[in-house]
Amino acid sequence: MRLLKLLELMRRHLKPLVRVCCAVLILLVVLDAIPAVVDKHHAHTSAERIPGFWTGFGFAGCLLIIFLSKWYGKGGIVVREDYYDE
């Protein structure tokens, strides 16, 4: 029941929630750009030296998972509710 109430609360306050998530994402990129906070001396690739690389990589990965799962669902996994009534 607690999870359901949390989801309803998040749905009611969607705009502030999106703003907070965007602010956290921006904060992570800014903190990653400060050399005293994140040591990039031992980076394995040159891409890891780009400020916010892993933040952007994770965000792009999440978007990819969301869009691929929607595409896969519309491709035949999701059926009508009355599928078994025939």
C-alpha positions as a LaTeX table, in Angstrom:
\begin{tabular}{lrrr}
\hline
Residue & $x$ (\AA) & $y$ (\AA) & $z$ (\AA) \\
\hline
Met1 & 0.00 & 0.00 & 0.00 \\
Arg2 & 2.85 & 2.39 & 0.72 \\
Leu3 & 4.24 & 2.00 & $-2.78$ \\
Leu4 & 0.86 & 2.75 & $-4.30$ \\
Lys5 & 0.54 & 5.90 & $-2.21$ \\
Leu6 & 4.06 & 6.95 & $-3.21$ \\
Leu7 & 3.28 & 6.45 & $-6.90$ \\
Glu8 & 0.06 & 8.45 & $-6.58$ \\
Leu9 & 1.95 & 11.25 & $-4.82$ \\
Met10 & 4.59 & 11.29 & $-7.55$ \\
Arg11 & 1.91 & 11.40 & $-10.24$ \\
Arg12 & 0.16 & 14.33 & $-8.54$ \\
His13 & 3.43 & 16.28 & $-8.31$ \\
Leu14 & 4.96 & 15.31 & $-11.63$ \\
Lys15 & 6.32 & 18.73 & $-12.71$ \\
Pro16 & 8.26 & 19.40 & $-9.48$ \\
Leu17 & 9.56 & 15.82 & $-9.54$ \\
Val18 & 10.89 & 16.26 & $-13.09$ \\
Arg19 & 12.51 & 19.55 & $-12.10$ \\
Val20 & 14.21 & 17.96 & $-9.10$ \\
Cys21 & 15.50 & 15.07 & $-11.25$ \\
Cys22 & 16.86 & 17.50 & $-13.85$ \\
Ala23 & 18.52 & 19.55 & $-11.10$ \\
Val24 & 20.18 & 16.42 & $-9.69$ \\
Leu25 & 21.39 & 15.48 & $-13.18$ \\
Ile26 & 22.88 & 18.95 & $-13.70$ \\
Leu27 & 24.46 & 18.84 & $-10.24$ \\
Leu28 & 26.11 & 15.51 & $-11.06$ \\
Val29 & 27.59 & 16.93 & $-14.27$ \\
Val30 & 28.87 & 20.03 & $-12.44$ \\
Leu31 & 30.40 & 17.95 & $-9.64$ \\
Asp32 & 32.01 & 15.68 & $-12.21$ \\
Ala33 & 33.64 & 18.71 & $-13.85$ \\
Ile34 & 35.37 & 19.74 & $-10.60$ \\
Pro35 & 38.76 & 17.96 & $-10.43$ \\
Ala36 & 38.87 & 18.04 & $-6.61$ \\
Val37 & 35.64 & 16.03 & $-6.37$ \\
Val38 & 36.25 & 13.35 & $-9.01$ \\
Asp39 & 39.78 & 12.14 & $-9.71$ \\
Lys40 & 40.12 & 11.29 & $-13.41$ \\
His41 & 43.83 & 10.58 & $-13.27$ \\
His42 & 43.29 & 6.84 & $-13.75$ \\
Ala43 & 40.64 & 7.02 & $-16.48$ \\
His44 & 40.84 & 4.05 & $-18.85$ \\
Thr45 & 39.61 & 5.85 & $-21.97$ \\
Ser46 & 39.64 & 9.43 & $-23.20$ \\
Ala47 & 35.83 & 9.52 & $-23.05$ \\
Glu48 & 35.96 & 9.12 & $-19.26$ \\
Arg49 & 37.78 & 12.45 & $-19.00$ \\
Ile50 & 34.76 & 14.29 & $-20.45$ \\
Pro51 & 32.79 & 15.96 & $-17.63$ \\
Gly52 & 29.47 & 14.19 & $-17.13$ \\
Phe53 & 30.29 & 11.30 & $-19.46$ \\
Trp54 & 28.99 & 8.57 & $-17.17$ \\
Thr55 & 25.97 & 10.65 & $-16.20$ \\
Gly56 & 25.06 & 11.14 & $-19.85$ \\
Phe57 & 25.87 & 7.52 & $-20.66$ \\
Gly58 & 23.53 & 6.29 & $-17.91$ \\
Phe59 & 20.78 & 8.70 & $-18.97$ \\
Ala60 & 21.07 & 7.64 & $-22.62$ \\
Gly61 & 21.00 & 3.98 & $-21.55$ \\
Cys62 & 17.80 & 4.54 & $-19.57$ \\
Leu63 & 16.17 & 6.29 & $-22.53$ \\
Leu64 & 17.23 & 3.47 & $-24.83$ \\
Ile65 & 15.72 & 0.86 & $-22.50$ \\
Ile66 & 12.45 & 2.81 & $-22.27$ \\
Phe67 & 12.06 & 3.31 & $-26.03$ \\
Leu68 & 13.09 & $-0.24$ & $-26.92$ \\
Ser69 & 10.67 & $-1.73$ & $-24.40$ \\
Lys70 & 7.82 & 0.44 & $-25.75$ \\
Trp71 & 8.67 & $-0.61$ & $-29.30$ \\
Tyr72 & 8.89 & $-4.27$ & $-28.27$ \\
Gly73 & 5.59 & $-4.05$ & $-26.41$ \\
Lys74 & 3.77 & $-2.51$ & $-29.35$ \\
Gly75 & 5.29 & $-5.11$ & $-31.65$ \\
Gly76 & 3.05 & $-7.88$ & $-30.35$ \\
Ile77 & 3.82 & $-8.55$ & $-26.71$ \\
Val78 & 0.92 & $-6.42$ & $-25.48$ \\
Val79 & $-2.44$ & $-7.81$ & $-26.62$ \\
Arg80 & $-6.02$ & $-6.63$ & $-26.24$ \\
Glu81 & $-7.76$ & $-7.26$ & $-22.93$ \\
Asp82 & $-10.42$ & $-9.37$ & $-24.64$ \\
Tyr83 & $-7.85$ & $-11.60$ & $-26.36$ \\
Tyr84 & $-9.01$ & $-14.77$ & $-24.61$ \\
Asp85 & $-12.72$ & $-14.08$ & $-25.04$ \\
Glu86 & $-12.75$ & $-15.17$ & $-28.68$ \\
\hline
\end{tabular}
